[in-house]
Amino acid sequence: MKNKIEEQYIDLLRDILLNGVEKEARNGSTLSVFGRQLRHNMSDGFPLLTTKKMYFSGIVTELLWFLRGDTCIKYLVDNDCHIWDGDAYVNYLKKCKHDINSLHLSKEEFIERIKTDDKFAEKWGSLGPIYGFSWRNWNGKSDKEFNDEFGNKGIDQIAELIRLLKETPDSRRMVVSAWAVHNLPNMVLPPCHYGFQIWTKN
């Protein structure tokens, strides 16, 4: 028997096929609908789809990377997760155009350097203030230990979510956002899943 999230997913696909409008996006032509949401009750089980092949180890690795507040692909590469390799490499190529001292590596050479050279990874492996940064350091100025150069911390949305779950589980404010408008131009890729909300009941 399919779980409820999977039923919602199939209904969403049907909706997109029936009502979607063709639009040109960064990855080609897509069918698009506006403002759909999926809701999942965790008591129904883990929200993993079974109607398509899922890269479970990659999903877990990427989630742990977000939760660390990390924005450099080195952790992912070191854990054999290559979800963000292409975005990091395209960003590297763009930056190389303006840096005459930089090497012009193939994608394979680039990933190998990320894996083996910490200084190279720090310079070229960052994706900007994407998910992990927004989740763990909202409005912070740097991803280095969640502090900016003056020692000011951003807001740790995950720590705040955990605090609310423990202290006021009926709160309607258990929302985590990755849509940091002021940081969008600095992100290699704006967030696709821009936020989530937790709601509990006894």
C-alpha positions as CSV (number, residue, x, y, z in Angstrom):
1,M,0.0,0.0,0.0
2,K,1.3,3.4,-1.0
3,N,1.8,6.0,1.8
4,K,-0.2,9.2,1.7
5,I,2.7,11.4,0.5
6,E,3.0,9.2,-2.5
7,E,-0.7,9.5,-3.3
8,Q,-0.3,13.3,-3.1
9,Y,2.8,13.1,-5.3
10,I,0.9,11.1,-7.9
11,D,-2.1,13.5,-7.7
12,L,0.4,16.4,-8.2
13,L,1.9,14.7,-11.3
14,R,-1.6,14.2,-12.7
15,D,-2.4,17.9,-12.0
16,I,0.8,19.0,-13.7
17,L,0.1,16.9,-16.8
18,L,-3.5,18.1,-17.0
19,N,-3.1,21.7,-16.1
20,G,0.6,22.5,-16.5
21,V,1.7,25.5,-18.7
22,E,4.9,25.0,-20.7
23,K,7.7,27.3,-19.6
24,E,11.3,27.6,-20.4
25,A,13.5,27.1,-17.3
26,R,17.3,26.8,-16.6
27,N,17.1,23.0,-17.4
28,G,14.9,23.2,-20.5
29,S,11.2,23.2,-21.2
30,T,9.0,22.3,-18.2
31,L,5.3,22.0,-17.4
32,S,4.5,24.4,-14.5
33,V,1.7,24.8,-12.1
34,F,1.5,27.5,-9.4
35,G,1.6,27.2,-5.6
36,R,1.0,23.5,-4.9
37,Q,2.0,22.1,-1.5
38,L,2.4,18.6,-0.1
39,R,1.6,17.9,3.5
40,H,2.8,14.8,5.4
41,N,1.9,13.3,8.8
42,M,5.1,11.7,10.1
43,S,3.0,9.1,12.0
44,D,2.3,7.7,8.5
45,G,6.0,6.8,8.1
46,F,9.1,8.3,6.5
47,P,8.1,10.4,3.4
48,L,10.0,8.5,0.8
49,L,8.6,7.9,-2.7
50,T,8.6,4.4,-4.1
51,T,7.2,5.1,-7.5
52,K,10.6,6.2,-8.7
53,K,14.2,5.3,-7.9
54,M,15.4,7.3,-5.0
55,Y,19.1,8.0,-4.2
56,F,18.6,7.5,-0.4
57,S,22.2,7.7,0.7
58,G,22.6,10.9,-1.3
59,I,19.4,12.3,0.3
60,V,20.7,11.6,3.8
61,T,24.2,13.0,3.1
62,E,22.8,16.2,1.6
63,L,20.4,16.7,4.5
64,L,23.2,16.2,7.0
65,W,25.3,18.7,5.0
66,F,22.4,21.2,5.2
67,L,22.1,20.6,9.0
68,R,25.8,21.2,9.4
69,G,25.3,24.7,7.9
70,D,27.9,23.8,5.3
71,T,28.0,25.5,1.9
72,C,31.1,23.9,0.4
73,I,30.8,20.7,-1.6
74,K,33.9,19.1,-0.1
75,Y,31.8,17.3,2.6
76,L,29.5,15.9,-0.2
77,V,32.4,14.9,-2.4
78,D,34.2,13.2,0.5
79,N,31.0,11.2,1.2
80,D,30.5,10.2,-2.5
81,C,27.5,12.5,-3.0
82,H,27.7,14.4,-6.2
83,I,24.3,16.2,-6.3
84,W,25.9,19.7,-6.3
85,D,29.0,18.9,-8.4
86,G,27.6,20.5,-11.6
87,D,26.5,23.7,-10.0
88,A,29.8,24.1,-8.2
89,Y,31.7,23.5,-11.5
90,V,29.6,26.0,-13.5
91,N,30.2,28.5,-10.7
92,Y,34.0,27.8,-10.9
93,L,34.0,28.3,-14.7
94,K,32.2,31.6,-14.3
95,K,34.7,32.9,-11.7
96,C,37.7,31.6,-13.7
97,K,36.8,34.0,-16.5
98,H,37.8,36.9,-14.3
99,D,40.8,35.3,-12.6
100,I,43.8,35.0,-14.8
101,N,45.7,33.0,-12.1
102,S,43.1,30.3,-11.9
103,L,43.5,26.9,-13.5
104,H,41.0,25.9,-16.1
105,L,40.2,22.3,-15.1
106,S,37.8,19.7,-16.5
107,K,34.9,18.8,-14.3
108,E,36.6,15.6,-13.3
109,E,39.9,17.4,-12.4
110,F,37.9,20.1,-10.5
111,I,36.2,17.4,-8.3
112,E,39.5,15.7,-7.7
113,R,41.0,18.9,-6.5
114,I,38.1,19.6,-4.2
115,K,38.6,16.1,-2.8
116,T,42.4,16.4,-2.3
117,D,43.2,20.1,-1.8
118,D,41.5,21.8,1.2
119,K,42.6,25.3,0.1
120,F,41.3,24.8,-3.4
121,A,38.0,23.5,-1.9
122,E,37.6,26.5,0.3
123,K,38.2,28.9,-2.6
124,W,36.3,27.2,-5.3
125,G,33.9,24.7,-3.6
126,S,31.5,27.2,-2.0
127,L,28.0,27.5,-3.3
128,G,27.3,30.7,-1.5
129,P,24.7,31.2,1.3
130,I,22.4,28.3,0.2
131,Y,20.2,26.1,2.3
132,G,22.6,25.2,5.2
133,F,23.7,28.8,5.6
134,S,20.1,30.0,5.7
135,W,18.9,27.3,8.0
136,R,21.7,27.6,10.5
137,N,22.9,31.2,10.1
138,W,20.0,33.4,8.9
139,N,21.2,36.9,8.2
140,G,24.8,36.0,9.3
141,K,27.6,37.4,7.3
142,S,29.9,34.4,7.0
143,D,29.6,30.6,7.1
144,K,32.7,30.3,9.3
145,E,31.5,29.0,12.6
146,F,28.2,30.8,12.1
147,N,29.9,34.2,12.9
148,D,30.7,37.2,10.9
149,E,34.0,39.1,11.1
150,F,32.7,41.0,14.1
151,G,31.6,37.9,16.0
152,N,27.9,38.5,15.3
153,K,25.8,35.4,14.9
154,G,23.0,34.9,12.5
155,I,19.8,33.1,13.6
156,D,20.1,29.3,13.9
157,Q,16.6,28.4,12.6
158,I,17.1,24.7,13.3
159,A,18.1,25.3,16.9
160,E,15.1,27.6,17.3
161,L,12.8,24.9,15.7
162,I,14.1,22.3,18.2
163,R,13.6,24.7,21.1
164,L,10.0,25.4,20.1
165,L,9.3,21.7,19.6
166,K,10.5,21.1,23.2
167,E,9.1,24.2,24.9
168,T,6.0,25.2,23.0
169,P,5.0,22.4,20.7
170,D,1.7,24.1,19.9
171,S,3.5,27.1,18.4
172,R,2.4,28.2,14.9
173,R,5.9,29.7,14.4
174,M,7.8,26.5,13.7
175,V,8.9,27.6,10.2
176,V,12.3,27.3,8.6
177,S,13.0,29.4,5.5
178,A,15.7,29.2,2.9
179,W,14.3,32.1,0.8
180,A,16.8,34.8,2.0
181,V,15.9,37.6,-0.5
182,H,19.0,39.6,0.4
183,N,21.3,36.6,-0.3
184,L,19.7,35.3,-3.6
185,P,22.2,37.0,-5.8
186,N,25.1,35.4,-3.9
187,M,23.7,31.8,-4.2
188,V,24.9,29.5,-6.9
189,L,21.2,28.3,-7.2
190,P,18.2,29.9,-5.5
191,P,16.3,27.4,-3.2
192,C,13.8,25.1,-4.9
193,H,12.3,24.0,-1.6
194,Y,12.3,27.4,0.0
195,G,10.8,26.5,3.4
196,F,9.0,24.1,5.6
197,Q,6.7,24.2,8.6
198,I,6.2,21.8,11.5
199,W,2.8,21.4,13.2
200,T,2.2,19.0,16.1
201,K,-0.7,17.6,18.0
202,N,-1.0,15.2,21.0
